[in-house]
Amino acid sequence: MGREKRAGTRNKNESAFSRAVSAVFAFVRLAEFEILFFLFLVITFIVFKDLISRPEYNQILVKKPGGVDLWPS
């Protein structure tokens, strides 16, 4: 009986590129949550930065229509 290959073992006949791609996929599987969390933070930062930079949003924060002006002019 011959030896059966186990899943996940490295084949010495694989090219360096194949081993590199396998290593990248192994890292992504290992750090999937952290990568997704980081992407979530970056995307929300970009969206809110874009929303807050609009002049209409700035006017909402500065002027209160019909309200008491707490900041002296």
C-alpha positions, 0 to 999 in steps of 0.5 A, spaced: 500 500 500 502 506 498 502 512 502 496 517 501 497 524 501 494 528 506 490 535 505 494 541 506 501 538 505 506 541 501 508 538 495 516 539 493 514 539 486 510 545 486 513 551 483 514 557 488 508 561 485 504 556 487 507 555 494 506 563 495 499 563 492 497 557 497 501 561 503 497 567 501 490 563 501 492 560 508 494 567 511 487 570 509 483 564 512 487 565 518 486 572 519 479 573 515 475 577 521 481 582 522 481 583 514 474 584 514 474 588 520 479 593 517 476 593 511 469 595 514 473 601 518 476 604 512 470 604 508 466 607 514 471 612 514 471 614 507 463 614 507 463 619 513 469 623 511 465 624 504 459 626 508 461 630 513 466 634 508 459 637 504 457 644 506 450 642 507 452 638 513 457 643 516 451 648 516 447 643 520 452 643 525 453 651 525 446 654 525 440 652 529 434 654 525 429 658 530 433 656 536 437 659 542 444 661 539 449 658 545 455 661 541 456 669 541 457 672 534 
